[in-house]
């Protein structure tokens, strides 16, 4: 299922994400999560660097937004890939 992302662009971004790149940006990760049906929770304690995303099954993915840069840490990518695999999404 696709969520607000051009299909060709989404496929390229998904391929990049699954290759566990060293240069994945926060914005790119947000687009990947949207592709899988997750949306950002923006209330409560999640408004700082701790970010939470939830899908329609109430499954949560949480991680810290990178700072001062914008590049996602490798361990975060690995954790998210593992979670998506466990949930049967990839």
N, C-alpha and C positions, 0 to 999 in steps of 0.2 A: 504494500500500500504506500502511496506517495503523499507527502505532506508539504505543500508549498515550495517545492524545489523542482527545477527543470530536470527531466529524466536523465538526459545525457550528462549534465553537470553532477547530478546526484550519483549516478553510476561511477563516474570518475572519482568523486570524493569518497565513495564507499570503498572503491578499490584502493585508494590511497590510505584510508583509515586501516583497512585490514592488512596492509603491508607493514604496519607499525612504524610509521615514519618518525623521524626525529624533528620534523618541522611542522607538525599539525598544530594549527592555531585553535584558540578557544572557539572562535566563530565557526570554524570548520567542524569542530566536534559538536557544537550545538546543531548544525545542519544535519549531521549524521544521526544524532539522537532524534531529531524531528522526523527523519526518514523512517525510523523505527517506531514512530508514534508517541514519542516522549515529548512532554512540554515542561518548561521551566516553572517551578513553583517560586513565586516572587513575594510571598508574605512571610511574616515572622522572622525567624533566625536565619533564613536563607538569603537575606538581602545583602550580605557582605561577601567575603571571598568564598564561603562555603556555599556551593550550588547544589540544588536538588532538582531532579527531573523525574516526572511520573508519567506512566502510560495509562491507557484506559483500564488495564487490569490492576491498577494501583501498585504496580511494581516500581520501586524507587532505585534511582542511580544517583549517588552523591559523590562529589569530589570538590577539591578546592580550585578555584579559578587561579590560573598562574599569575604571579606578579613578582617583580615589576614588569617582566616580559609578558608575552601572549602565547608562548609555546607550551603545549600540554606535555607533561612529564611522561616518559615511557611507561612507568608503572601504572599510571592512570589509564592509558590506552589498553594495556594488558588486562587490567581489572574489568574494564568495560567490555572488552571482547569476550572475556570469560563469562561475564554475566549474561551477555546477549546469547552466547552459545548455550548456557544452562537453560535459558528461557526458550530455546528453540527458534530464535529469530535469525541466526546465521549458522 
